[in-house]
Amino acid sequence: MPARPIVRGLRRADLISQDPIASAVFYRALLDWTPVPTGVGFDCWVGNRRCAAMRNPRGGERPGWRPMFAGTTQDASLTGPDDAVALVVKGRAQHGPWAPSPRLGEPCWVELSTQALERADAFWAGILGWSVLADQYLVGERPLAGRTRCRPAGWGWLCYFAVEDVDAISARAPKLGGKTIDRSNHPSLGTTAVVADPTGAVIGLAAADTWG
């Protein structure tokens, strides 16, 4: 029997937005992304690497950010405990512990906030082929994602993006129509902030030049 594929990182982060144009304008100004129209929304690029995609909801989808993990045998949407949603796709990861180091504006970590740690571990680690050590999900010995009972942005997955100066970038969010909703000292990432865009979708910011 062939071994089950193991998810080794992110393909990108996806934003389900009620106003993809406003979202693209916000993140272009906040993180210096290059949004490219796709016909259904936008692909967002940092140099030659796609870091995110944005589109309108379909069929009752809940708006917000969700990670797109890569390395499975088929494309799917997964909903785990606490209604945490993540996408999975076939193919290679573009961001993660085996990918090139994150550039400014690219994903640098992903973390699950859950009130049901054991159920969340059984679901996500079981399906995606991870092991669990303390507050992290690992592939081999490499941390791929975190998990916590804290909820700086509500329950579910939170994508962190690399910035040079957390305080400066988070202070920019309100000027662009968003808001800063949390600042903290993260156990793995150091100084972090959580910001909301004008539609209410949230991301994390971290001054990181490595994954996690």
N, CA, C and O of each residue as an XYZ file, in Angstrom:
848
protein
N       0.853     -1.192      0.000
C       0.000      0.000      0.000
C       0.891      1.245      0.000
O       1.802      1.338      0.823
N       0.652      2.206     -0.906
C       1.479      3.417     -0.924
C       1.274      4.243      0.333
O       0.187      4.263      0.911
N       2.336      4.924      0.749
C       2.247      5.772      1.937
C       1.320      6.951      1.676
O       1.239      7.459      0.558
N       0.627      7.375      2.716
C      -0.243      8.541      2.591
C       0.606      9.799      2.400
O       1.596      9.988      3.107
N       0.224     10.667      1.443
C       0.975     11.919      1.271
C       0.945     12.755      2.544
O      -0.047     12.765      3.273
N       2.040     13.452      2.799
C       2.148     14.312      3.971
C       2.173     15.762      3.519
O       2.941     16.134      2.632
N       1.336     16.570      4.131
C       1.306     18.001      3.824
C       2.535     18.660      4.436
O       2.763     18.555      5.641
N       3.333     19.343      3.602
C       4.610     19.901      4.036
C       4.649     21.424      4.019
O       5.710     22.010      4.236
N       3.523     22.077      3.767
C       3.522     23.536      3.771
C       2.302     24.096      3.081
O       1.339     23.380      2.807
N       2.354     25.383      2.804
C       1.255     26.097      2.162
C       1.518     26.270      0.673
O       2.655     26.481      0.252
N       0.456     26.178     -0.118
C       0.522     26.669     -1.485
C       0.361     28.186     -1.467
O       1.089     28.915     -2.141
N      -0.615     28.643     -0.675
C      -0.868     30.077     -0.525
C      -1.925     30.225      0.561
O      -2.334     29.240      1.175
N      -2.367     31.464      0.797
C      -3.526     31.737      1.650
C      -4.640     32.271      0.757
O      -4.379     33.038     -0.170
N      -5.878     31.871      1.030
C      -7.029     32.308      0.239
C      -7.932     33.197      1.079
O      -8.219     32.895      2.237
N      -8.375     34.291      0.483
C      -9.310     35.195      1.140
C     -10.649     35.136      0.420
O     -10.743     35.437     -0.769
N     -11.677     34.744      1.155
C     -13.050     34.823      0.671
C     -13.588     36.166      1.141
O     -13.788     36.376      2.337
N     -13.821     37.075      0.201
C     -14.121     38.472      0.533
C     -15.410     38.920     -0.139
O     -15.673     38.585     -1.294
N     -16.212     39.685      0.603
C     -17.408     40.285      0.015
C     -17.045     41.405     -0.949
O     -17.878     41.815     -1.758
N     -15.813     41.906     -0.878
C     -15.367     42.990     -1.756
C     -13.901     42.762     -2.119
O     -13.015     43.388     -1.537
N     -13.635     41.864     -3.085
C     -12.243     41.560     -3.418
C     -11.441     42.768     -3.893
O     -10.235     42.831     -3.658
N     -12.080     43.721     -4.549
C     -11.342     44.899     -5.009
C     -10.831     45.698     -3.819
O      -9.660     46.079     -3.780
N     -11.711     45.956     -2.839
C     -11.286     46.686     -1.643
C     -10.202     45.915     -0.899
O      -9.258     46.512     -0.381
N     -10.333     44.594     -0.842
C      -9.319     43.781     -0.166
C      -7.979     43.879     -0.883
O      -6.937     44.009     -0.240
N      -8.001     43.816     -2.212
C      -6.756     43.901     -2.975
C      -6.074     45.246     -2.773
O      -4.851     45.312     -2.644
N      -6.857     46.316     -2.745
C      -6.294     47.652     -2.524
C      -5.656     47.736     -1.139
O      -4.567     48.288     -0.987
N      -6.336     47.188     -0.132
C      -5.830     47.235      1.241
C      -4.502     46.497      1.363
O      -3.534     47.047      1.887
N      -4.447     45.262      0.886
C      -3.233     44.463      1.078
C      -2.089     44.919      0.176
O      -0.922     44.726      0.517
N      -2.405     45.515     -0.960
C      -1.340     46.101     -1.772
C      -0.651     47.224     -1.003
O       0.574     47.348     -1.029
N      -1.456     48.046     -0.313
C      -0.878     49.152      0.454
C      -0.226     48.673      1.750
O       0.780     49.236      2.183
N      -0.793     47.635      2.371
C      -0.271     47.167      3.660
C       1.003     46.338      3.495
O       1.978     46.547      4.217
N       0.997     45.405      2.553
C       2.077     44.420      2.440
C       2.829     44.491      1.114
O       3.698     43.663      0.843
N       2.494     45.473      0.296
C       3.183     45.675     -0.984
C       3.001     44.492     -1.927
O       3.908     44.161     -2.690
N       1.833     43.855     -1.879
C       1.527     42.794     -2.827
C       1.248     43.373     -4.208
O       0.912     44.549     -4.342
N       1.388     42.546     -5.219
C       0.984     42.890     -6.578
C      -0.256     42.071     -6.924
O      -0.134     40.886     -7.233
N      -1.460     42.677     -6.881
C      -2.680     41.938     -7.219
C      -2.861     41.885     -8.742
O      -2.725     42.896     -9.430
N      -3.168     40.701     -9.249
C      -3.390     40.503    -10.680
C      -4.798     39.947    -10.875
O      -5.111     38.887    -10.333
N      -5.667     40.639    -11.642
C      -7.030     40.133    -11.852
C      -7.016     38.758    -12.523
O      -6.198     38.480    -13.399
N      -7.950     37.906    -12.081
C      -8.033     36.544    -12.622
C      -9.346     36.257    -13.326
O      -9.509     35.185    -13.909
N     -10.287     37.194    -13.284
C     -11.615     36.931    -13.811
C     -12.604     36.587    -12.719
O     -13.789     36.899    -12.838
N     -12.137     35.943    -11.649
C     -13.001     35.636    -10.505
C     -12.542     36.369     -9.254
O     -13.184     36.264     -8.209
N     -11.450     37.106     -9.341
C     -10.898     37.816     -8.193
C      -9.489     38.273     -8.501
O      -9.227     38.866     -9.548
N      -8.575     37.989     -7.570
C      -7.187     38.417     -7.736
C      -6.233     37.335     -7.249
O      -6.483     36.683     -6.235
N      -5.145     37.153     -7.974
C      -3.973     36.477     -7.438
C      -3.012     37.552     -6.952
O      -2.826     38.568     -7.621
N      -2.404     37.336     -5.799
C      -1.510     38.337     -5.201
C      -0.099     37.766     -5.129
O       0.111     36.640     -4.680
N       0.858     38.562     -5.579
C       2.221     38.095     -5.769
C       3.212     38.935     -4.974
O       3.031     40.138     -4.784
N       4.265     38.264     -4.517
C       5.471     38.924     -4.021
C       6.589     38.460     -4.945
O       7.027     37.312     -4.862
N       7.049     39.334     -5.813
C       8.012     38.904     -6.819
C       7.393     37.850     -7.713
O       6.329     38.066     -8.293
N       8.064     36.696     -7.829
C       7.575     35.627     -8.693
C       6.858     34.526     -7.928
O       6.628     33.446     -8.473
N       6.501     34.781     -6.670
C       5.794     33.777     -5.871
C       4.410     34.291     -5.502
O       4.251     35.403     -4.997
N       3.415     33.455     -5.766
C       2.047     33.810     -5.394
C       1.859     33.530     -3.911
O       2.122     32.423     -3.443
N       1.406     34.530     -3.179
C       1.232     34.369     -1.734
C      -0.228     34.249     -1.334
O      -0.529     33.725     -0.262
N      -1.152     34.729     -2.183
C      -2.556     34.758     -1.791
C      -3.440     34.829     -3.024
O      -2.987     35.174     -4.115
N      -4.708     34.496     -2.831
C      -5.740     34.682     -3.840
C      -6.982     35.213     -3.141
O      -7.222     34.917     -1.970
N      -7.772     36.000     -3.868
C      -8.976     36.624     -3.312
C     -10.129     36.438     -4.283
O      -9.953     36.548     -5.497
N     -11.312     36.154     -3.745
C     -12.512     36.039     -4.568
C     -13.748     36.195     -3.700
O     -13.671     36.193     -2.472
N     -14.906     36.331     -4.372
C     -16.182     36.405     -3.672
C     -16.576     35.042     -3.104
O     -16.091     34.013     -3.576
N     -17.455     35.026     -2.091
C     -17.950     33.745     -1.565
C     -18.780     33.001     -2.611
O     -19.393     33.607     -3.491
N     -18.783     31.686     -2.492
C     -19.615     30.825     -3.337
C     -20.432     29.901     -2.451
O     -19.906     29.315     -1.505
N     -21.696     29.773     -2.750
C     -22.521     28.753     -2.116
C     -22.519     28.773     -0.608
O     -22.424     27.718      0.020
N     -22.621     29.952     -0.007
C     -22.696     30.043      1.444
C     -21.366     29.973      2.160
O     -21.346     29.795      3.378
N     -20.256     30.104      1.457
C     -18.944     30.113      2.108
C     -18.839     31.256      3.108
O     -19.340     32.354      2.860
N     -18.189     30.997      4.237
C     -17.975     32.023      5.243
C     -16.798     32.895      4.825
O     -15.725     32.367      4.533
N     -16.968     34.221      4.786
C     -15.846     35.090      4.422
C     -14.694     34.973      5.420
O     -14.897     34.625      6.584
N     -13.504     35.264      4.952
C     -12.321     35.255      5.804
C     -11.163     34.547      5.137
O     -11.296     33.963      4.062
N     -10.019     34.613      5.805
C      -8.815     33.953      5.317
C      -8.816     32.480      5.687
O      -9.339     32.100      6.735
N      -8.242     31.661      4.846
C      -8.010     30.265      5.178
C      -6.714     29.798      4.509
O      -6.426     30.197      3.381
N      -5.939     28.964      5.186
C      -4.712     28.459      4.571
C      -5.031     27.425      3.508
O      -6.019     26.697      3.612
N      -4.196     27.366      2.491
C      -4.280     26.312      1.481
C      -3.021     25.458      1.603
O      -1.945     25.844      1.148
N      -3.179     24.283      2.228
C      -2.064     23.362      2.414
C      -1.852     22.533      1.148
O      -2.808     22.217      0.438
N      -0.598     22.184      0.871
C      -0.271     21.453     -0.353
C       0.362     20.111     -0.031
O       1.092     19.965      0.950
N       0.061     19.121     -0.889
C       0.688     17.818     -0.760
C      -0.280     16.659     -0.654
O       0.148     15.522     -0.452
N      -1.582     16.916     -0.785
C      -2.568     15.844     -0.700
C      -2.782     15.210     -2.080
O      -2.217     15.662     -3.076
N      -3.601     14.163     -2.121
C      -3.870     13.468     -3.384
C      -5.043     14.072     -4.142
O      -5.249     13.750     -5.312
N      -5.809     14.934     -3.501
C      -6.924     15.584     -4.173
C      -7.199     16.933     -3.528
O      -6.849     17.169     -2.372
N      -7.834     17.816     -4.299
C      -8.198     19.133     -3.788
C      -9.473     19.021     -2.962
O     -10.399     18.300     -3.336
N      -9.521     19.739     -1.831
C     -10.696     19.654     -0.966
C     -10.709     20.826      0.001
O      -9.711     21.526      0.172
N     -11.854     21.023      0.624
C     -12.005     21.954      1.736
C     -12.299     21.137      2.986
O     -13.187     20.284      2.978
N     -11.562     21.391      4.055
C     -11.715     20.659      5.307
C     -12.256     21.583      6.385
O     -11.819     22.727      6.510
N     -13.207     21.084      7.160
C     -13.737     21.827      8.300
C     -13.561     20.972      9.544
O     -14.167     19.908      9.668
N     -12.725     21.445     10.467
C     -12.422     20.699     11.670
C     -13.159     21.233     12.884
O     -14.093     22.020     12.738
N     -12.755     20.818     14.088
C     -13.358     21.341     15.313
C     -13.301     22.864     15.355
O     -12.404     23.479     14.778
N     -14.266     23.464     16.042
C     -14.410     24.921     16.128
C     -14.709     25.541     14.762
O     -14.519     26.741     14.568
N     -15.181     24.717     13.810
C     -15.482     25.189     12.450
C     -14.260     25.803     11.772
O     -14.401     26.691     10.931
N     -13.076     25.344     12.126
C     -11.849     25.812     11.479
C     -11.788     25.251     10.062
O     -11.935     24.047      9.857
N     -11.572     26.129      9.090
C     -11.584     25.744      7.679
C     -10.188     25.887      7.088
O      -9.503     26.883      7.322
N      -9.777     24.896      6.331
C      -8.536     24.960      5.555
C      -8.774     24.272      4.222
O      -9.600     23.365      4.114
N      -8.049     24.710      3.223
C      -8.084     24.081      1.910
C      -6.863     23.188      1.755
O      -5.804     23.466      2.317
N      -7.016     22.115      0.989
C      -5.882     21.255      0.664
C      -5.856     21.048     -0.844
O      -6.901     20.936     -1.485
N      -4.640     21.000     -1.406
C      -4.494     20.827     -2.850
C      -3.351     19.868     -3.145
O      -2.477     19.627     -2.312
N      -3.386     19.334     -4.349
C      -2.298     18.479     -4.816
C      -1.074     19.329     -5.151
O      -1.178     20.537     -5.364
N       0.079     18.680     -5.191
C       1.278     19.371     -5.645
C       2.153     19.865     -4.515
O       1.949     19.530     -3.348
N       3.137     20.673     -4.890
C       4.168     21.102     -3.956
C       3.765     22.348     -3.178
O       2.977     23.170     -3.644
N       4.330     22.462     -1.979
C       4.160     23.671     -1.169
C       5.091     24.767     -1.682
O       6.217     24.498     -2.100
N       4.605     25.996     -1.642
C       5.404     27.167     -2.007
C       5.933     27.918     -0.787
O       6.871     28.708     -0.889
N       5.316     27.659      0.373
C       5.691     28.351      1.606
C       5.703     27.321      2.734
O       4.759     26.544      2.872
N       6.760     27.311      3.536
C       6.833     26.354      4.629
C       8.267     26.007      4.965
O       9.195     26.644      4.467
N       8.461     24.994      5.812
C       9.811     24.695      6.306
C      10.764     24.165      5.244
O      11.977     24.224      5.444
N      10.264     23.648      4.120
C      11.139     23.174      3.043
C      11.216     24.165      1.879
O      11.979     23.952      0.937
N      10.449     25.223      1.935
C      10.429     26.220      0.867
C      11.508     27.278      1.114
O      12.090     27.315      2.198
N      11.783     28.136      0.128
C      12.702     29.254      0.368
C      12.225     30.118      1.534
O      11.027     30.179      1.813
N      13.141     30.774      2.201
C      12.794     31.630      3.339
C      11.765     32.676      2.922
O      11.818     33.187      1.804
N      10.828     32.995      3.817
C       9.792     33.966      3.454
C      10.366     35.352      3.202
O      11.183     35.856      3.973
N       9.923     35.952      2.111
C      10.246     37.339      1.830
C       9.185     38.222      2.458
O       8.121     37.741      2.847
N       9.473     39.523      2.558
C       8.502     40.445      3.135
C       7.195     40.353      2.365
O       7.171     40.434      1.137
N       6.102     40.182      3.115
C       4.786     40.058      2.516
C       4.331     38.635      2.290
O       3.169     38.410      1.950
N       5.221     37.658      2.469
C       4.858     36.264      2.233
C       4.447     35.570      3.536
O       4.807     36.031      4.619
N       3.693     34.463      3.438
C       3.371     33.692      4.637
C       4.639     33.223      5.340
O       5.587     32.765      4.702
N       4.641     33.347      6.672
C       5.803     32.906      7.450
C       5.415     31.949      8.576
O       6.291     31.411      9.252
N       4.122     31.730      8.787
C       3.666     30.798      9.832
C       2.158     30.692      9.724
O       1.502     31.573      9.168
N       1.614     29.618     10.255
C       0.172     29.439     10.333
C      -0.128     28.770     11.662
O       0.603     27.883     12.102
N      -1.214     29.205     12.299
C      -1.503     28.733     13.656
C      -2.998     28.495     13.817
O      -3.829     29.267     13.338
N      -3.312     27.408     14.502
C      -4.694     27.036     14.770
C      -5.067     27.433     16.190
O      -4.424     27.001     17.147
N      -6.095     28.249     16.330
C      -6.664     28.560     17.645
C      -7.861     27.641     17.861
O      -8.802     27.645     17.068
N      -7.824     26.854     18.936
C      -8.868     25.866     19.169
C      -9.140     25.720     20.654
O      -8.234     25.839     21.478
N     -10.389     25.462     20.984
C     -10.748     25.157     22.368
C     -10.852     23.647     22.587
O     -11.201     23.199     23.679
N     -10.549     22.867     21.554
C     -10.652     21.407     21.626
C      -9.351     20.800     21.114
O      -9.311     20.250     20.014
N      -8.288     20.898     21.906
C      -6.964     20.512     21.433
C      -6.901     19.056     20.978
O      -6.376     18.775     19.901
N      -7.422     18.133     21.769
C      -7.304     16.718     21.414
C      -8.079     16.408     20.144
O      -7.585     15.681     19.282
N      -9.282     16.947     20.016
C     -10.072     16.713     18.801
C      -9.413     17.365     17.591
O      -9.393     16.790     16.503
N      -8.872     18.569     17.784
C      -8.195     19.249     16.680
C      -6.957     18.471     16.243
O      -6.702     18.325     15.048
N      -6.186     17.971     17.212
C      -4.996     17.197     16.874
C      -5.373     15.939     16.089
O      -4.742     15.614     15.084
N      -6.404     15.239     16.555
C      -6.817     14.014     15.875
C      -7.266     14.307     14.446
O      -6.976     13.539     13.529
N      -7.970     15.416     14.261
C      -8.487     15.756     12.935
C      -7.369     16.202     12.004
O      -7.139     15.585     10.964
N      -6.672     17.279     12.377
C      -5.711     17.876     11.451
C      -4.453     17.023     11.291
O      -4.007     16.781     10.170
N      -3.882     16.568     12.402
C      -2.683     15.739     12.296
C      -3.007     14.406     11.636
O      -2.207     13.873     10.865
N      -4.186     13.871     11.944
C      -4.569     12.596     11.354
C      -4.753     12.671      9.851
O      -4.286     11.794      9.124
N      -5.425     13.707      9.379
C      -5.702     13.830      7.947
C      -4.467     14.264      7.166
O      -4.227     13.776      6.062
N      -3.684     15.180      7.735
C      -2.596     15.796      6.980
C      -1.236     15.143      7.219
O      -0.234     15.568      6.644
N      -1.197     14.109      8.066
C       0.033     13.340      8.227
C       1.061     13.969      9.138
O       2.256     13.709      8.997
N       0.612     14.802     10.081
C       1.536     15.494     10.971
C       1.695     14.736     12.282
O       0.887     13.868     12.613
N       2.736     15.073     13.016
C       2.869     14.663     14.412
C       2.671     15.891     15.292
O       2.721     17.025     14.816
N       2.447     15.652     16.566
C       2.156     16.732     17.507
C       3.233     16.748     18.580
O       3.536     15.719     19.184
N       3.806     17.918     18.812
C       4.782     18.087     19.887
C       4.504     19.411     20.570
O       4.650     20.478     19.974
N       4.097     19.326     21.846
C       3.776     20.536     22.621
C       2.725     21.343     21.865
O       1.615     20.858     21.646
N       3.061     22.564     21.465
C       2.074     23.430     20.826
C       2.307     23.560     19.325
O       1.962     24.579     18.726
N       2.895     22.523     18.714
C       3.189     22.602     17.286
C       2.818     21.316     16.561
O       2.805     20.234     17.147
N       2.517     21.458     15.277
C       2.375     20.332     14.362
C       3.675     20.214     13.571
O       4.173     21.202     13.031
N       4.219     19.002     13.505
C       5.514     18.775     12.875
C       5.397     17.817     11.699
O       4.520     16.954     11.660
N       6.308     17.991     10.736
C       6.575     16.989      9.707
C       8.019     16.562      9.910
O       8.938     17.358      9.721
N       8.220     15.315     10.292
C       9.546     14.908     10.733
C       9.894     15.681     11.993
O       9.160     15.630     12.979
N      11.008     16.395     11.964
C      11.393     17.215     13.109
C      11.154     18.699     12.861
O      11.544     19.531     13.680
N      10.521     19.039     11.745
C      10.366     20.446     11.383
C       8.967     20.954     11.722
O       7.978     20.372     11.277
N       8.870     22.026     12.502
C       7.558     22.609     12.792
C       6.923     23.178     11.525
O       7.559     23.913     10.770
N       5.659     22.824     11.309
C       4.933     23.324     10.147
C       3.838     24.303     10.538
O       3.543     25.239      9.795
N       3.232     24.088     11.707
C       2.138     24.952     12.156
C       2.082     24.921     13.672
O       2.613     24.011     14.309
N       1.436     25.922     14.237
C       1.236     25.971     15.675
C      -0.222     25.753     16.022
O      -1.103     25.807     15.164
N      -0.455     25.504     17.299
C      -1.834     25.485     17.765
C      -1.874     25.961     19.204
O      -0.943     25.731     19.977
N      -2.968     26.629     19.552
C      -3.047     27.332     20.821
C      -4.491     27.417     21.284
O      -5.420     27.321     20.481
N      -4.671     27.599     22.599
C      -6.002     27.879     23.127
C      -6.294     29.378     23.139
O      -7.428     29.786     23.393
N      -5.278     30.202     22.865
C      -5.519     31.642     22.751
C      -6.295     31.914     21.470
O      -6.230     31.137     20.518
N      -7.024     33.017     21.454
C      -7.803     33.317     20.250
C      -7.706     34.802     19.907
O      -8.686     35.531     20.054
N      -6.538     35.258     19.452
C      -6.394     36.672     19.090
C      -7.283     37.080     17.932
O      -7.580     38.262     17.763
N      -7.715     36.105     17.125
C      -8.571     36.426     15.977
C      -9.766     35.487     15.906
O     -10.291     35.238     14.821
N     -10.205     34.959     17.053
C     -11.288     33.983     17.045
C     -10.741     32.581     16.832
O      -9.539     32.401     16.638
N     -11.631     31.579     16.871
C     -11.210     30.199     16.661
C     -10.959     29.956     15.184
O     -11.630     30.528     14.325
N      -9.991     29.107     14.897
C      -9.688     28.750     13.513
C      -8.241     29.029     13.155
O      -7.419     29.322     14.024
N      -7.938     28.935     11.876
C      -6.580     29.122     11.380
C      -6.261     30.591     11.182
O      -7.089     31.354     10.685
N      -5.058     30.983     11.573
C      -4.569     32.349     11.382
C      -3.255     32.285     10.608
O      -2.308     31.623     11.035
N      -3.202     32.971      9.476
C      -1.981     33.042      8.671
C      -1.179     34.275      9.070
O      -1.714     35.381      9.143
N       0.103     34.071      9.326
C       1.018     35.178      9.614
C       1.832     35.497      8.363
O       2.241     34.603      7.622
N       2.059     36.800      8.145
C       2.841     37.259      7.008
C       4.055     38.039      7.508
O       3.984     38.751      8.509
N       5.167     37.890      6.793
C       6.431     38.492      7.210
C       6.463     39.984      6.900
O       6.122     40.408      5.795
N       6.873     40.768      7.882
C       7.051     42.212      7.712
C       8.374     42.606      8.360
O       8.923     41.865      9.175
N       8.872     43.770      7.994
C      10.142     44.228      8.571
C       9.947     44.823      9.955
O      10.782     44.632     10.839
N       8.835     45.551     10.148
C       8.575     46.255     11.402
C       7.108     46.058     11.759
O       6.228     46.675     11.159
N       6.848     45.195     12.738
C       5.470     44.862     13.107
C       4.698     46.097     13.548
O       3.561     46.302     13.123
N       5.307     46.924     14.398
C       4.600     48.100     14.905
C       4.254     49.069     13.780
O       3.149     49.609     13.740
N       5.186     49.285     12.878
C       4.946     50.242     11.795
C       3.860     49.750     10.846
O       2.997     50.530     10.444
N       3.888     48.479     10.484
C       2.897     47.962      9.539
C       1.525     47.867     10.192
O       0.517     48.180      9.559
N       1.476     47.438     11.452
C       0.173     47.360     12.122
C      -0.425     48.741     12.328
O      -1.646     48.895     12.293
N       0.420     49.757     12.544
C      -0.082     51.127     12.677
C      -0.617     51.658     11.356
O      -1.419     52.592     11.342
N      -0.184     51.076     10.255
C      -0.654     51.500      8.940
C      -2.083     51.024      8.672
O      -2.816     51.663      7.918
N      -2.483     49.904      9.286
C      -3.783     49.305      8.987
C      -4.961     50.257      9.199
O      -5.807     50.359      8.310
N      -5.061     50.971     10.354
C      -6.204     51.876     10.532
C      -6.250     52.993      9.495
O      -7.332     53.451      9.130
N      -5.099     53.432      9.022
C      -5.071     54.499      8.019
C      -5.601     54.018      6.674
O      -5.971     54.822      5.818
N      -5.634     52.697      6.497
C      -6.098     52.111      5.242
C      -7.524     51.586      5.342
O      -8.020     50.950      4.412
N      -8.185     51.850      6.470
C      -9.556     51.402      6.646
C      -9.711     50.129      7.444
O     -10.831     49.654      7.634
N      -8.603     49.557      7.922
C      -8.669     48.375      8.765
C      -8.484     48.737     10.225
O      -8.726     49.877     10.621
N      -8.059     47.776     11.024
C      -7.781     48.064     12.433
C      -6.824     47.016     12.982
O      -6.741     45.895     12.479
N      -6.107     47.409     14.025
C      -5.238     46.491     14.752
C      -6.020     45.948     15.938
O      -6.521     46.721     16.755
N      -6.129     44.629     16.042
C      -6.975     44.054     17.086
C      -6.177     43.321     18.163
O      -6.741     42.944     19.190
N      -4.875     43.112     17.948
C      -4.077     42.448     18.979
C      -2.597     42.708     18.722
O      -2.142     42.722     17.578
N      -1.856     42.913     19.807
C      -0.395     42.920     19.766
C       0.079     42.018     20.897
O      -0.461     42.075     22.002
N       1.077     41.191     20.633
C       1.521     40.266     21.671
C       2.947     39.815     21.402
O       3.523     40.089     20.349
N       3.504     39.106     22.396
C       4.819     38.484     22.255
C       4.591     36.995     22.043
O       4.337     36.259     22.996
N       4.680     36.561     20.818
C       4.385     35.183     20.446
C       5.540     34.274     20.877
O       6.702     34.655     20.732
N       5.242     33.074     21.407
C       6.323     32.207     21.899
C       7.294     31.744     20.819
O       8.445     31.435     21.126
N       6.862     31.689     19.576
C       7.749     31.270     18.487
C       8.198     32.420     17.605
O       9.324     32.420     17.107
N       7.329     33.400     17.406
C       7.567     34.448     16.414
C       8.071     35.752     17.002
O       8.494     36.634     16.255
N       8.038     35.898     18.317
C       8.408     37.175     18.926
C       7.263     38.170     18.829
O       6.100     37.795     18.979
N       7.576     39.419     18.583
C       6.550     40.456     18.508
C       5.643     40.213     17.305
O       6.113     40.073     16.176
N       4.340     40.166     17.562
C       3.367     39.956     16.498
C       2.203     40.920     16.668
O       2.014     41.518     17.727
N       1.437     41.055     15.610
C       0.191     41.817     15.651
C      -0.833     41.088     14.800
O      -0.488     40.355     13.873
N      -2.086     41.301     15.129
C      -3.195     40.801     14.321
C      -3.980     42.004     13.834
O      -4.390     42.848     14.630
N      -4.190     42.082     12.534
C      -4.912     43.215     11.954
C      -6.100     42.704     11.160
O      -6.083     41.601     10.613
N      -7.133     43.538     11.111
C      -8.328     43.251     10.321
C      -8.378     44.194      9.134
O      -8.051     45.374      9.258
N      -8.785     43.676      7.985
C      -8.933     44.523      6.806
C     -10.313     45.184      6.817
O     -11.088     44.931      7.739
N     -10.650     46.016      5.838
C     -11.943     46.717      5.869
C     -13.155     45.793      5.837
O     -14.247     46.215      6.218
N     -12.997     44.541      5.394
C     -14.122     43.609      5.379
C     -14.204     42.792      6.665
O     -15.148     42.022      6.843
N     -13.222     42.948      7.576
C     -13.207     42.208      8.829
C     -12.343     40.966      8.825
O     -12.191     40.334      9.870
N     -11.767     40.589      7.688
C     -10.871     39.431      7.634
C      -9.561     39.756      8.338
O      -9.088     40.891      8.278
N      -8.967     38.761      9.009
C      -7.804     39.021      9.854
C      -6.595     38.206      9.414
O      -6.716     37.077      8.936
N      -5.410     38.824      9.593
C      -4.129     38.153      9.376
C      -3.211     38.491     10.536
O      -3.466     39.433     11.286
N      -2.138     37.719     10.682
C      -1.095     38.029     11.640
C       0.104     38.638     10.942
O       0.346     38.378      9.763
N       0.853     39.448     11.668
C       2.088     40.056     11.182
C       3.225     39.637     12.098
O       3.074     39.647     13.320
N       4.361     39.268     11.518
C       5.520     38.861     12.313
C       6.792     39.295     11.602
O       6.875     39.248     10.375
N       7.781     39.718     12.380
C       9.084     40.093     11.821
C       9.932     38.834     11.711
O      10.857     38.626     12.496
N       9.607     37.994     10.728
C      10.250     36.692     10.595
C      10.924     36.565      9.240
O      10.370     36.981      8.223
N      12.129     35.986      9.226
C      12.791     35.697      7.958
C      13.015     34.196      7.775
O      13.713     33.767      6.857
N      12.410     33.407      8.665
C      12.380     31.956      8.520
C      10.957     31.495      8.783
O      10.124     32.268      9.257
N      10.679     30.227      8.472
C       9.339     29.699      8.716
C       9.205     29.344     10.190
O       9.902     28.459     10.686
N       8.295     30.045     10.900
C       7.996     29.746     12.282
C       9.045     30.157     13.284
O       8.871     29.940     14.483
